[in-house]
Structure formats: structure tokens, C-alpha cells
Amino acid sequence: MPQMAPINWLSLFIIFSMSFLLFNIMNYYLYIPKMPKSKLINSNKFNSMNWKW
């Protein structure tokens, strides 16, 4: 039935949009950046609170 074609295209567009958004959101929140080891070592030196009085 040609009359039902716009509803089919609309549902396909909505499904594609939702899956695209879900994929992008998952990639954004599941990405864990790797810190270089030099920054990890330097951050430990600056966090120490040794007062020399």
C-alpha cells in the first residue's frame, strides 16, 4: 500500500536516529583516556604535603 510509505520512512528515520545517538553517547562515556606515565609520577610529587618547619 503506497499510503503507508511515509509512516515506514518515519519509523526507519526514528530508529536510525535513536541508534546513532545511543552509539555516540556510549562511545563518549565509555572512553577512558590513557595518561602518560610521566604525568602520573609528577602528580604524586605535587600531592605530597610535607611542611618543613
Buried (B, 14 or more C-beta within 10 A) or exposed (E): EEEEEEEEEEEEEEEEEEEEEEEEEEEEEEEEEEEEEEEEEEEEEEEEEEEEE
